[in-house]
Amino acid sequence: MADREKIVGLYQNGWKICDISKKLCVTHSCVSKILNRFRTTGSVRPKDAKESRVESPLVAAIRDYRFRLGMTRQSEIREQLILDGICQRDNVPSRSSINQ
C-alpha cells in the first residue's frame, strides 16, 4: 500500500510516469494502472478480486435453470428467459451463447 501511495504522491508532485517507475523499480504499466485507478475511484487500494467477477442476471438465470430446474435444452432455456421477463424475443441469447 505504501508504494501505491508513493506513486500517487510523486505523480502529484510533478514526476513523470517513467521516472516514478525507475525510482521505485516497478514497471511503467504498473504505475499507469495505479494512477488510472486513483483517477477513476480516488483510491490507491488494489482491486478486489470479487469486483471483476460480478455475474449478470442473465448468466445467473441460465445457471439456475440448468442446475435447479434441470433444463438442458437451449430452446427451453430461451423460452423460460422470455417468460420470466429476463429477455425479450429480440434480445434473447442464441443457442450457442447459452452453451457457453
Secondary structure, DSSP 8 states (H G I E B T S, - for coil): -HHHHHHHHHHHTT--HHHHHHHHT--HHHHHHHHHHHHHHS--S---GGGG----HHHHHHHHHHHTS----HHHHHHHHHHTTSS-TTT---HHHHH-
